[in-house]
Amino acid sequence: MFTASLAVIGSFLVSQVAAHGGVTSYVIGLTTYPGWQPYNSATGQSSIERPYSSYDPILSVSASTFSCNDNGQASAGQLSATVPAGTTIVAKWPQWTHAQGPVMVYMANCNGPCTSANSNSLKWFKIAQTGLISGTVGNGKWGTGLVQDTLQYSATIPAKLAPGNYLIRHELLALHQANTPQFYPECAQLIVTGSGTGVPSGSYLTSFPGGYSASDPNININIYDATTAARTTYTVPGPAVWTGN
């Protein structure tokens, strides 16, 4: 009986981990950069990705871990990838099973070496997003559904972005539990090169935590409510996408 109980508990825990996910590698040009491995020891890990501990979601928009799924700090073996503005970055997940919700990609200027920057104190701007693609809120194709299908998401650094040290933040917002949004953000460090002069400002900038409201109807949403489920439009949370134009 005891052995059987342990087996049931173990199966439950495995299913819970399998239901979530996190970015674990990046493809930039012809180079694949290994990401952080959250279930391995932090000792000896060197990655362009900021450290994080699990595939579990963040459930509060005011959580201290909201910016990069960690305490805001770089790892002891932190690296950065050098990338020209205008380059497409492909983030990859080893697993993902939530098909309802948007994907958002942000960047933030570290105003100096990113390794010494706390992600919670930076100003973020959005460079890509995919919300409801087709169909209805309750029975449609979403950005997170694309991640479920392909286990990857591509975003292009705006070609006119000024050179500098930046964090890039991939965020999945899972809406499959009524009025219980699940946030999955991970960040990586970049050194952007090029001759661009673009600097996002004003309404394009936001803070994490602080950029979302728990009362936002597109965050605090019940996709199974009949009226909501029938909608064919959805507004992705956060600021407008900055393209550099």
PyRosetta script that sets phi, psi and omega in degrees:
from pyrosetta import init, pose_from_sequence

init()
pose = pose_from_sequence("MFTASLAVIGSFLVSQVAAHGGVTSYVIGLTTYPGWQPYNSATGQSSIERPYSSYDPILSVSASTFSCNDNGQASAGQLSATVPAGTTIVAKWPQWTHAQGPVMVYMANCNGPCTSANSNSLKWFKIAQTGLISGTVGNGKWGTGLVQDTLQYSATIPAKLAPGNYLIRHELLALHQANTPQFYPECAQLIVTGSGTGVPSGSYLTSFPGGYSASDPNININIYDATTAARTTYTVPGPAVWTGN")
pose.set_psi(1, -43.8)
pose.set_omega(1, -179.3)
pose.set_phi(2, -65.3)
pose.set_psi(2, -42.0)
pose.set_omega(2, 178.7)
pose.set_phi(3, -62.5)
pose.set_psi(3, -42.9)
pose.set_omega(3, 179.1)
pose.set_phi(4, -61.8)
pose.set_psi(4, -39.8)
pose.set_omega(4, -179.9)
pose.set_phi(5, -63.6)
pose.set_psi(5, -41.4)
pose.set_omega(5, 178.7)
pose.set_phi(6, -63.2)
pose.set_psi(6, -38.7)
pose.set_omega(6, 179.2)
pose.set_phi(7, -63.8)
pose.set_psi(7, -41.2)
pose.set_omega(7, 179.0)
pose.set_phi(8, -64.8)
pose.set_psi(8, -44.6)
pose.set_omega(8, 179.8)
pose.set_phi(9, -62.6)
pose.set_psi(9, -43.7)
pose.set_omega(9, 179.9)
pose.set_phi(10, -61.9)
pose.set_psi(10, -41.4)
pose.set_omega(10, 178.5)
pose.set_phi(11, -63.6)
pose.set_psi(11, -39.2)
pose.set_omega(11, 179.3)
pose.set_phi(12, -63.1)
pose.set_psi(12, -45.8)
pose.set_omega(12, -179.0)
pose.set_phi(13, -63.5)
pose.set_psi(13, -42.0)
pose.set_omega(13, 178.4)
pose.set_phi(14, -61.7)
pose.set_psi(14, -41.7)
pose.set_omega(14, -179.2)
pose.set_phi(15, -66.1)
pose.set_psi(15, -33.7)
pose.set_omega(15, 179.7)
pose.set_phi(16, -68.6)
pose.set_psi(16, -43.4)
pose.set_omega(16, 177.5)
pose.set_phi(17, -63.3)
pose.set_psi(17, -42.5)
pose.set_omega(17, -177.5)
pose.set_phi(18, -65.3)
pose.set_psi(18, -20.2)
pose.set_omega(18, -177.5)
pose.set_phi(19, -81.9)
pose.set_psi(19, -7.3)
pose.set_omega(19, -176.2)
pose.set_phi(20, -119.9)
pose.set_psi(20, -162.2)
pose.set_omega(20, 179.2)
pose.set_phi(21, 175.3)
pose.set_psi(21, 172.9)
pose.set_omega(21, 178.1)
pose.set_phi(22, -160.4)
pose.set_psi(22, 156.2)
pose.set_omega(22, 178.2)
pose.set_phi(23, -66.6)
pose.set_psi(23, 131.4)
pose.set_omega(23, 178.8)
pose.set_phi(24, -129.2)
pose.set_psi(24, 5.6)
pose.set_omega(24, 170.8)
pose.set_phi(25, -165.9)
pose.set_psi(25, 160.9)
pose.set_omega(25, 179.7)
pose.set_phi(26, -134.1)
pose.set_psi(26, 139.1)
pose.set_omega(26, 173.4)
pose.set_phi(27, -111.5)
pose.set_psi(27, 119.5)
pose.set_omega(27, -179.2)
pose.set_phi(28, -126.2)
pose.set_psi(28, 110.5)
pose.set_omega(28, -173.4)
pose.set_phi(29, 65.0)
pose.set_psi(29, -125.8)
pose.set_omega(29, 179.6)
pose.set_phi(30, -99.0)
pose.set_psi(30, 8.6)
pose.set_omega(30, -175.7)
pose.set_phi(31, -110.9)
pose.set_psi(31, 132.7)
pose.set_omega(31, 172.6)
pose.set_phi(32, -100.6)
pose.set_psi(32, 124.9)
pose.set_omega(32, 179.9)
pose.set_phi(33, -104.9)
pose.set_psi(33, 117.0)
pose.set_omega(33, 176.3)
pose.set_phi(34, -60.6)
pose.set_psi(34, 136.4)
pose.set_omega(34, 177.7)
pose.set_phi(35, -92.1)
pose.set_psi(35, -171.8)
pose.set_omega(35, 178.3)
pose.set_phi(36, -71.7)
pose.set_psi(36, 142.8)
pose.set_omega(36, 177.6)
pose.set_phi(37, -109.0)
pose.set_psi(37, 97.4)
pose.set_omega(37, -168.0)
pose.set_phi(38, -65.3)
pose.set_psi(38, -23.8)
pose.set_omega(38, -177.0)
pose.set_phi(39, -98.4)
pose.set_psi(39, 5.7)
pose.set_omega(39, 173.3)
pose.set_phi(40, -100.6)
pose.set_psi(40, 163.2)
pose.set_omega(40, 176.8)
pose.set_phi(41, -61.7)
pose.set_psi(41, 141.5)
pose.set_omega(41, 177.2)
pose.set_phi(42, -69.0)
pose.set_psi(42, -23.3)
pose.set_omega(42, -178.6)
pose.set_phi(43, -62.1)
pose.set_psi(43, 123.6)
pose.set_omega(43, 177.0)
pose.set_phi(44, 87.5)
pose.set_psi(44, -6.9)
pose.set_omega(44, 179.5)
pose.set_phi(45, -78.5)
pose.set_psi(45, 128.4)
pose.set_omega(45, 174.4)
pose.set_phi(46, -125.9)
pose.set_psi(46, 122.0)
pose.set_omega(46, -173.6)
pose.set_phi(47, -154.9)
pose.set_psi(47, 155.9)
pose.set_omega(47, 172.0)
pose.set_phi(48, -74.7)
pose.set_psi(48, -16.7)
pose.set_omega(48, -178.5)
pose.set_phi(49, -83.6)
pose.set_psi(49, 141.4)
pose.set_omega(49, 173.7)
pose.set_phi(50, -67.7)
pose.set_psi(50, 147.9)
pose.set_omega(50, -177.3)
pose.set_phi(51, -69.3)
pose.set_psi(51, 147.3)
pose.set_omega(51, 170.6)
pose.set_phi(52, -150.0)
pose.set_psi(52, 161.7)
pose.set_omega(52, -165.4)
pose.set_phi(53, -102.8)
pose.set_psi(53, -22.6)
pose.set_omega(53, -175.3)
pose.set_phi(54, -159.8)
pose.set_psi(54, 170.7)
pose.set_omega(54, 175.5)
pose.set_phi(55, -85.9)
pose.set_psi(55, 3.8)
pose.set_omega(55, -177.2)
pose.set_phi(56, -69.8)
pose.set_psi(56, 152.1)
pose.set_omega(56, -178.2)
pose.set_phi(57, -79.7)
pose.set_psi(57, 160.2)
pose.set_omega(57, 166.4)
pose.set_phi(58, -95.2)
pose.set_psi(58, 130.4)
pose.set_omega(58, -172.0)
pose.set_phi(59, -105.9)
pose.set_psi(59, -6.3)
pose.set_omega(59, -179.0)
pose.set_phi(60, -124.4)
pose.set_psi(60, 132.8)
pose.set_omega(60, 179.3)
pose.set_phi(61, -70.6)
pose.set_psi(61, -12.4)
pose.set_omega(61, 179.3)
pose.set_phi(62, -104.2)
pose.set_psi(62, 9.1)
pose.set_omega(62, -179.3)
pose.set_phi(63, -61.8)
pose.set_psi(63, 143.2)
pose.set_omega(63, -179.5)
pose.set_phi(64, -67.8)
pose.set_psi(64, -14.8)
pose.set_omega(64, 179.6)
pose.set_phi(65, -96.0)
pose.set_psi(65, 6.7)
pose.set_omega(65, -167.8)
pose.set_phi(66, -66.3)
pose.set_psi(66, -30.5)
pose.set_omega(66, -174.6)
pose.set_phi(67, -67.3)
pose.set_psi(67, -50.4)
pose.set_omega(67, -174.4)
pose.set_phi(68, -136.5)
pose.set_psi(68, 21.3)
pose.set_omega(68, 178.9)
pose.set_phi(69, 62.8)
pose.set_psi(69, 32.2)
pose.set_omega(69, 175.9)
pose.set_phi(70, -156.4)
pose.set_psi(70, -164.7)
pose.set_omega(70, -177.4)
pose.set_phi(71, -84.7)
pose.set_psi(71, 9.5)
pose.set_omega(71, 177.8)
pose.set_phi(72, 95.5)
pose.set_psi(72, -5.0)
pose.set_omega(72, -173.3)
pose.set_phi(73, -105.2)
pose.set_psi(73, 159.7)
pose.set_omega(73, 174.8)
pose.set_phi(74, -76.9)
pose.set_psi(74, 165.5)
pose.set_omega(74, 176.4)
pose.set_phi(75, -85.3)
pose.set_psi(75, 169.2)
pose.set_omega(75, 178.7)
pose.set_phi(76, -66.1)
pose.set_psi(76, -28.8)
pose.set_omega(76, 179.6)
pose.set_phi(77, -108.0)
pose.set_psi(77, 34.1)
pose.set_omega(77, -172.7)
pose.set_phi(78, -64.9)
pose.set_psi(78, 135.2)
pose.set_omega(78, 175.8)
pose.set_phi(79, -119.5)
pose.set_psi(79, 169.3)
pose.set_omega(79, 173.4)
pose.set_phi(80, -134.7)
pose.set_psi(80, 146.3)
pose.set_omega(80, 177.3)
pose.set_phi(81, -101.3)
pose.set_psi(81, 131.8)
pose.set_omega(81, 176.3)
pose.set_phi(82, -86.7)
pose.set_psi(82, 127.4)
pose.set_omega(82, -172.7)
pose.set_phi(83, -145.4)
pose.set_psi(83, 130.3)
pose.set_omega(83, 176.5)
pose.set_phi(84, -69.2)
pose.set_psi(84, 143.4)
pose.set_omega(84, 172.4)
pose.set_phi(85, -57.1)
pose.set_psi(85, 142.7)
pose.set_omega(85, -176.7)
pose.set_phi(86, 95.5)
pose.set_psi(86, -4.4)
pose.set_omega(86, -179.3)
pose.set_phi(87, -82.6)
pose.set_psi(87, 144.8)
pose.set_omega(87, 175.6)
pose.set_phi(88, -90.7)
pose.set_psi(88, 132.6)
pose.set_omega(88, 177.4)
pose.set_phi(89, -112.0)
pose.set_psi(89, 129.0)
pose.set_omega(89, 178.7)
pose.set_phi(90, -107.6)
pose.set_psi(90, 114.4)
pose.set_omega(90, 174.1)
pose.set_phi(91, -89.4)
pose.set_psi(91, 142.2)
pose.set_omega(91, -177.6)
pose.set_phi(92, -126.9)
pose.set_psi(92, 141.2)
pose.set_omega(92, 177.5)
pose.set_phi(93, -112.2)
pose.set_psi(93, 142.9)
pose.set_omega(93, 176.0)
pose.set_phi(94, -80.1)
pose.set_psi(94, -19.7)
pose.set_omega(94, -179.5)
pose.set_phi(95, -161.0)
pose.set_psi(95, 150.5)
pose.set_omega(95, 176.1)
pose.set_phi(96, -171.2)
pose.set_psi(96, 130.2)
pose.set_omega(96, -175.5)
pose.set_phi(97, -129.2)
pose.set_psi(97, 5.1)
pose.set_omega(97, -178.6)
pose.set_phi(98, -99.1)
pose.set_psi(98, 118.8)
pose.set_omega(98, -171.0)
pose.set_phi(99, -101.9)
pose.set_psi(99, 0.1)
pose.set_omega(99, -176.6)
pose.set_phi(100, -116.2)
pose.set_psi(100, 114.4)
pose.set_omega(100, 176.5)
pose.set_phi(101, 143.8)
pose.set_psi(101, 167.7)
pose.set_omega(101, -177.4)
pose.set_phi(102, -90.6)
pose.set_psi(102, 159.8)
pose.set_omega(102, 169.6)
pose.set_phi(103, -111.7)
pose.set_psi(103, 136.6)
pose.set_omega(103, 178.5)
pose.set_phi(104, -133.6)
pose.set_psi(104, 142.5)
pose.set_omega(104, 176.7)
pose.set_phi(105, -126.1)
pose.set_psi(105, 125.8)
pose.set_omega(105, -179.2)
pose.set_phi(106, -119.3)
pose.set_psi(106, 160.8)
pose.set_omega(106, 169.2)
pose.set_phi(107, -133.3)
pose.set_psi(107, 158.2)
pose.set_omega(107, 177.2)
pose.set_phi(108, -144.2)
pose.set_psi(108, 135.0)
pose.set_omega(108, 175.7)
pose.set_phi(109, -77.8)
pose.set_psi(109, 125.4)
pose.set_omega(109, -178.2)
pose.set_phi(110, -79.7)
pose.set_psi(110, -10.4)
pose.set_omega(110, -180.0)
pose.set_phi(111, 54.4)
pose.set_psi(111, 44.2)
pose.set_omega(111, -175.9)
pose.set_phi(112, 137.9)
pose.set_psi(112, -171.4)
pose.set_omega(112, 179.7)
pose.set_phi(113, -58.4)
pose.set_psi(113, 128.4)
pose.set_omega(113, -177.9)
pose.set_phi(114, -65.9)
pose.set_psi(114, -27.2)
pose.set_omega(114, -177.1)
pose.set_phi(115, -60.5)
pose.set_psi(115, -27.7)
pose.set_omega(115, 179.3)
pose.set_phi(116, -98.1)
pose.set_psi(116, 5.9)
pose.set_omega(116, -177.6)
pose.set_phi(117, -97.2)
pose.set_psi(117, 136.4)
pose.set_omega(117, 173.4)
pose.set_phi(118, -88.7)
pose.set_psi(118, 121.8)
pose.set_omega(118, -175.0)
pose.set_phi(119, -63.5)
pose.set_psi(119, -22.4)
pose.set_omega(119, -179.9)
pose.set_phi(120, -72.1)
pose.set_psi(120, -16.9)
pose.set_omega(120, -176.0)
pose.set_phi(121, -104.3)
pose.set_psi(121, 3.9)
pose.set_omega(121, -176.6)
pose.set_phi(122, -91.6)
pose.set_psi(122, 164.6)
pose.set_omega(122, 174.7)
pose.set_phi(123, -104.2)
pose.set_psi(123, 125.7)
pose.set_omega(123, -173.3)
pose.set_phi(124, -105.5)
pose.set_psi(124, 145.5)
pose.set_omega(124, 172.9)
pose.set_phi(125, -130.2)
pose.set_psi(125, 146.5)
pose.set_omega(125, -174.3)
pose.set_phi(126, -90.0)
pose.set_psi(126, 132.7)
pose.set_omega(126, 178.5)
pose.set_phi(127, -111.9)
pose.set_psi(127, -12.0)
pose.set_omega(127, 179.5)
pose.set_phi(128, -162.6)
pose.set_psi(128, 154.3)
pose.set_omega(128, 174.4)
pose.set_phi(129, -162.2)
pose.set_psi(129, 151.0)
pose.set_omega(129, 172.6)
pose.set_phi(130, -140.5)
pose.set_psi(130, 115.9)
pose.set_omega(130, -179.2)
pose.set_phi(131, -102.5)
pose.set_psi(131, -124.5)
pose.set_omega(131, 176.9)
pose.set_phi(132, -79.0)
pose.set_psi(132, 116.7)
pose.set_omega(132, -174.8)
pose.set_phi(133, -86.2)
pose.set_psi(133, -44.2)
pose.set_omega(133, -178.8)
pose.set_phi(134, -157.9)
pose.set_psi(134, 164.9)
pose.set_omega(134, 179.3)
pose.set_phi(135, 77.4)
pose.set_psi(135, -154.7)
pose.set_omega(135, -176.4)
pose.set_phi(136, -109.0)
pose.set_psi(136, 166.1)
pose.set_omega(136, 178.2)
pose.set_phi(137, -56.8)
pose.set_psi(137, -39.8)
pose.set_omega(137, -176.8)
pose.set_phi(138, -83.6)
pose.set_psi(138, -19.8)
pose.set_omega(138, -176.4)
pose.set_phi(139, -151.0)
pose.set_psi(139, 59.7)
pose.set_omega(139, -176.9)
pose.set_phi(140, -130.8)
pose.set_psi(140, -178.0)
pose.set_omega(140, 177.1)
pose.set_phi(141, -98.6)
pose.set_psi(141, 126.8)
pose.set_omega(141, -175.5)
pose.set_phi(142, -117.1)
pose.set_psi(142, 167.6)
pose.set_omega(142, 174.8)
pose.set_phi(143, -59.1)
pose.set_psi(143, -42.5)
pose.set_omega(143, 178.6)
pose.set_phi(144, -67.5)
pose.set_psi(144, -22.9)
pose.set_omega(144, 174.1)
pose.set_phi(145, -67.7)
pose.set_psi(145, -34.6)
pose.set_omega(145, 174.8)
pose.set_phi(146, -64.3)
pose.set_psi(146, -41.0)
pose.set_omega(146, 176.9)
pose.set_phi(147, -64.1)
pose.set_psi(147, -39.8)
pose.set_omega(147, 177.3)
pose.set_phi(148, -59.4)
pose.set_psi(148, -40.1)
pose.set_omega(148, -176.6)
pose.set_phi(149, -74.1)
pose.set_psi(149, -39.0)
pose.set_omega(149, -169.8)
pose.set_phi(150, -114.8)
pose.set_psi(150, -15.6)
pose.set_omega(150, -176.8)
pose.set_phi(151, 58.5)
pose.set_psi(151, 32.8)
pose.set_omega(151, 176.1)
pose.set_phi(152, -158.8)
pose.set_psi(152, 162.9)
pose.set_omega(152, 177.7)
pose.set_phi(153, -149.9)
pose.set_psi(153, 133.1)
pose.set_omega(153, -177.2)
pose.set_phi(154, -105.7)
pose.set_psi(154, 137.7)
pose.set_omega(154, 175.9)
pose.set_phi(155, -143.2)
pose.set_psi(155, 141.5)
pose.set_omega(155, -177.2)
pose.set_phi(156, -105.5)
pose.set_psi(156, 129.2)
pose.set_omega(156, 174.9)
pose.set_phi(157, -66.5)
pose.set_psi(157, 126.9)
pose.set_omega(157, -178.5)
pose.set_phi(158, -53.0)
pose.set_psi(158, 131.0)
pose.set_omega(158, -175.1)
pose.set_phi(159, -62.4)
pose.set_psi(159, -26.4)
pose.set_omega(159, -177.2)
pose.set_phi(160, -93.0)
pose.set_psi(160, 5.1)
pose.set_omega(160, -179.4)
pose.set_phi(161, -65.8)
pose.set_psi(161, 135.2)
pose.set_omega(161, 179.5)
pose.set_phi(162, -65.8)
pose.set_psi(162, 145.2)
pose.set_omega(162, 178.6)
pose.set_phi(163, -61.5)
pose.set_psi(163, 155.9)
pose.set_omega(163, 178.3)
pose.set_phi(164, 157.4)
pose.set_psi(164, -174.6)
pose.set_omega(164, 178.8)
pose.set_phi(165, -97.0)
pose.set_psi(165, 124.0)
pose.set_omega(165, -174.3)
pose.set_phi(166, -133.2)
pose.set_psi(166, 154.7)
pose.set_omega(166, 163.3)
pose.set_phi(167, -101.2)
pose.set_psi(167, 144.3)
pose.set_omega(167, 170.5)
pose.set_phi(168, -115.0)
pose.set_psi(168, 136.5)
pose.set_omega(168, -171.7)
pose.set_phi(169, -127.0)
pose.set_psi(169, 115.9)
pose.set_omega(169, 174.4)
pose.set_phi(170, -97.9)
pose.set_psi(170, 128.4)
pose.set_omega(170, -176.8)
pose.set_phi(171, -130.1)
pose.set_psi(171, 126.3)
pose.set_omega(171, 170.5)
pose.set_phi(172, -105.0)
pose.set_psi(172, 133.1)
pose.set_omega(172, 175.9)
pose.set_phi(173, -114.6)
pose.set_psi(173, 108.1)
pose.set_omega(173, -178.4)
pose.set_phi(174, -91.7)
pose.set_psi(174, 128.1)
pose.set_omega(174, -175.2)
pose.set_phi(175, -114.5)
pose.set_psi(175, 18.1)
pose.set_omega(175, -172.6)
pose.set_phi(176, -74.0)
pose.set_psi(176, -15.5)
pose.set_omega(176, 175.5)
pose.set_phi(177, -105.2)
pose.set_psi(177, 123.2)
pose.set_omega(177, -173.9)
pose.set_phi(178, -56.8)
pose.set_psi(178, 124.6)
pose.set_omega(178, 176.3)
pose.set_phi(179, 56.7)
pose.set_psi(179, 23.2)
pose.set_omega(179, 176.3)
pose.set_phi(180, -133.9)
pose.set_psi(180, 76.0)
pose.set_omega(180, -177.8)
pose.set_phi(181, -66.0)
pose.set_psi(181, 145.2)
pose.set_omega(181, 178.9)
pose.set_phi(182, -119.8)
pose.set_psi(182, 124.3)
pose.set_omega(182, -178.0)
pose.set_phi(183, -107.5)
pose.set_psi(183, 135.4)
pose.set_omega(183, -179.4)
pose.set_phi(184, -130.3)
pose.set_psi(184, 87.4)
pose.set_omega(184, 179.5)
pose.set_phi(185, -105.5)
pose.set_psi(185, 140.5)
pose.set_omega(185, 169.7)
pose.set_phi(186, -137.5)
pose.set_psi(186, 151.4)
pose.set_omega(186, -175.0)
pose.set_phi(187, -128.2)
pose.set_psi(187, 154.5)
pose.set_omega(187, 175.0)
pose.set_phi(188, -138.7)
pose.set_psi(188, 157.6)
pose.set_omega(188, -177.7)
pose.set_phi(189, -99.0)
pose.set_psi(189, 134.5)
pose.set_omega(189, -179.2)
pose.set_phi(190, -129.0)
pose.set_psi(190, 148.9)
pose.set_omega(190, 167.1)
pose.set_phi(191, -113.9)
pose.set_psi(191, 105.7)
pose.set_omega(191, -176.0)
pose.set_phi(192, -87.4)
pose.set_psi(192, 130.5)
pose.set_omega(192, 178.5)
pose.set_phi(193, -114.0)
pose.set_psi(193, 170.6)
pose.set_omega(193, 178.6)
pose.set_phi(194, 130.7)
pose.set_psi(194, -173.8)
pose.set_omega(194, -176.8)
pose.set_phi(195, -112.1)
pose.set_psi(195, 13.8)
pose.set_omega(195, -179.3)
pose.set_phi(196, -66.4)
pose.set_psi(196, 158.3)
pose.set_omega(196, 179.1)
pose.set_phi(197, -125.7)
pose.set_psi(197, 5.0)
pose.set_omega(197, -175.1)
pose.set_phi(198, -71.5)
pose.set_psi(198, 132.2)
pose.set_omega(198, 178.5)
pose.set_phi(199, -134.1)
pose.set_psi(199, 109.5)
pose.set_omega(199, 179.6)
pose.set_phi(200, -61.4)
pose.set_psi(200, 145.9)
pose.set_omega(200, 179.9)
pose.set_phi(201, -150.3)
pose.set_psi(201, 177.0)
pose.set_omega(201, 173.8)
pose.set_phi(202, 58.6)
pose.set_psi(202, -128.1)
pose.set_omega(202, -173.2)
pose.set_phi(203, -70.9)
pose.set_psi(203, -10.1)
pose.set_omega(203, 177.5)
pose.set_phi(204, -77.2)
pose.set_psi(204, -15.7)
pose.set_omega(204, -174.7)
pose.set_phi(205, -98.5)
pose.set_psi(205, 145.5)
pose.set_omega(205, 177.3)
pose.set_phi(206, -148.4)
pose.set_psi(206, 172.4)
pose.set_omega(206, -179.7)
pose.set_phi(207, -120.9)
pose.set_psi(207, 150.2)
pose.set_omega(207, 173.2)
pose.set_phi(208, -132.6)
pose.set_psi(208, 121.9)
pose.set_omega(208, -3.1)
pose.set_phi(209, -71.0)
pose.set_psi(209, 164.4)
pose.set_omega(209, 177.5)
pose.set_phi(210, 119.4)
pose.set_psi(210, -17.6)
pose.set_omega(210, -175.2)
pose.set_phi(211, -82.0)
pose.set_psi(211, -18.4)
pose.set_omega(211, 179.3)
pose.set_phi(212, -116.6)
pose.set_psi(212, 154.1)
pose.set_omega(212, 175.0)
pose.set_phi(213, -111.7)
pose.set_psi(213, 136.8)
pose.set_omega(213, 178.6)
pose.set_phi(214, -63.8)
pose.set_psi(214, -20.1)
pose.set_omega(214, -179.6)
pose.set_phi(215, -92.0)
pose.set_psi(215, -1.3)
pose.set_omega(215, 177.3)
pose.set_phi(216, -57.1)
pose.set_psi(216, 123.1)
pose.set_omega(216, -176.3)
pose.set_phi(217, -65.1)
pose.set_psi(217, -14.9)
pose.set_omega(217, 176.6)
pose.set_phi(218, -94.9)
pose.set_psi(218, 0.2)
pose.set_omega(218, 172.0)
pose.set_phi(219, -109.9)
pose.set_psi(219, -51.0)
pose.set_omega(219, 176.2)
pose.set_phi(220, -87.1)
pose.set_psi(220, 78.2)
pose.set_omega(220, -169.5)
pose.set_phi(221, -129.5)
pose.set_psi(221, 141.9)
pose.set_omega(221, 175.1)
pose.set_phi(222, -110.8)
pose.set_psi(222, 99.5)
pose.set_omega(222, -175.8)
pose.set_phi(223, -72.9)
pose.set_psi(223, -4.9)
pose.set_omega(223, 179.5)
pose.set_phi(224, -99.3)
pose.set_psi(224, -8.5)
pose.set_omega(224, 172.6)
pose.set_phi(225, -63.9)
pose.set_psi(225, 134.8)
pose.set_omega(225, -171.0)
pose.set_phi(226, -57.6)
pose.set_psi(226, -45.7)
pose.set_omega(226, -178.6)
pose.set_phi(227, -66.6)
pose.set_psi(227, -46.0)
pose.set_omega(227, 179.8)
pose.set_phi(228, -64.6)
pose.set_psi(228, -43.2)
pose.set_omega(228, -177.1)
pose.set_phi(229, -61.0)
pose.set_psi(229, -27.4)
pose.set_omega(229, -176.9)
pose.set_phi(230, -83.4)
pose.set_psi(230, -10.4)
pose.set_omega(230, -178.9)
pose.set_phi(231, -65.3)
pose.set_psi(231, 147.6)
pose.set_omega(231, 178.8)
pose.set_phi(232, -111.4)
pose.set_psi(232, 7.2)
pose.set_omega(232, 177.6)
pose.set_phi(233, -129.9)
pose.set_psi(233, 154.0)
pose.set_omega(233, 179.1)
pose.set_phi(234, -153.4)
pose.set_psi(234, 131.9)
pose.set_omega(234, 178.6)
pose.set_phi(235, -97.1)
pose.set_psi(235, 118.5)
pose.set_omega(235, -179.6)
pose.set_phi(236, -67.5)
pose.set_psi(236, 132.9)
pose.set_omega(236, 179.8)
pose.set_phi(237, -62.1)
pose.set_psi(237, 160.1)
pose.set_omega(237, 175.9)
pose.set_phi(238, 93.5)
pose.set_psi(238, -178.2)
pose.set_omega(238, -177.8)
pose.set_phi(239, -72.7)
pose.set_psi(239, 172.1)
pose.set_omega(239, 174.9)
pose.set_phi(240, -66.3)
pose.set_psi(240, 156.9)
pose.set_omega(240, 177.0)
pose.set_phi(241, -70.7)
pose.set_psi(241, 131.6)
pose.set_omega(241, 176.1)
pose.set_phi(242, -93.7)
pose.set_psi(242, 120.6)
pose.set_omega(242, -177.8)
pose.set_phi(243, -104.1)
pose.set_psi(243, -10.0)
pose.set_omega(243, -177.4)
pose.set_phi(244, 95.4)
pose.set_psi(244, -7.4)
pose.set_omega(244, -179.2)
pose.set_phi(245, -87.7)
pose.dump_pdb("model.pdb")
